Every structure is written in structure tokens, then in C-alpha cells.
Amino acid sequence: MATQIKTKKAAKSKALSNTKGKDYGNAPFFVKKAKESKAFLEKNGFPEAILKKR
């Protein structure tokens, strides 16, 4: 019985890893947000706290 549970879990995890999600990279909402964030960073730059960590 324990081996059946292990194989079911393994099969379930493989099924989840093989699924492909929809690509929203070119969706108008995300394109607009990316442009806005890029413009903001060009105007204001990165915060100093983030730059120090790099």
C-alpha cells in the first residue's frame, strides 16, 4: 500500500511539472505595466538599498 501512495504522488508531481501555462508576456495589460515601470526607473533610478546588494 505504501508503494501505491508513493507512485501516485510521483505521477501527480510529474503531471504538474509537465503542464504549460498560458504566456501572458505580450498581453496589453502587462506590456503597459512594463513600459510604465521602465519609464519610472529611468526617471528615478533604483533605490540605493537595492544597488548596494548587487
N, C-alpha and C positions, 0 to 999 in steps of 0.2 A: 504494500500500500504506500509506503514511503517513497518508493521509486516512481510510482504513478504521479504523486504530487510533484516531485522534482521535475519530471518530464513535462507535466502540464505547465509548470512555471517557466521552464526553459522555452517551451513552444510559445507561450504568451509573450515573453520578453523579445523573442526573435520577431514575432509578428509586429510588435510595436516599433522595433528598430527599423523594419523594412518599409514602414508606411512613409509616404512622402506627403508633406503638407503643401498647401497651395502657396505659391510665391506671390507675395504682396509687394515686392520691390518696386514695381512700376505703377502701383495703384496711385491715383491722383492725390489722395489724402497724404500718403507717405512721401510722395515727391514734393508736395507743398511744404510739409514739415521739414524735410531735409534742406530745402532751399532757405527756409526761414532760419534754421539753426546755423547753417553755413554763413548766412549774412550776419547773424548776431555774433558769431565767433570772429568773423573778420573785423567787425566794428569794435568789439570789446576785448577780444583775446581770451585765452584760457586763464582761469584763476591761478594764482601763484601756488596754492596748495597742491594742485594737480601737477604743475610743472616741476615742482621740487621732487615729487615721487618718481619721475622718469629718470 
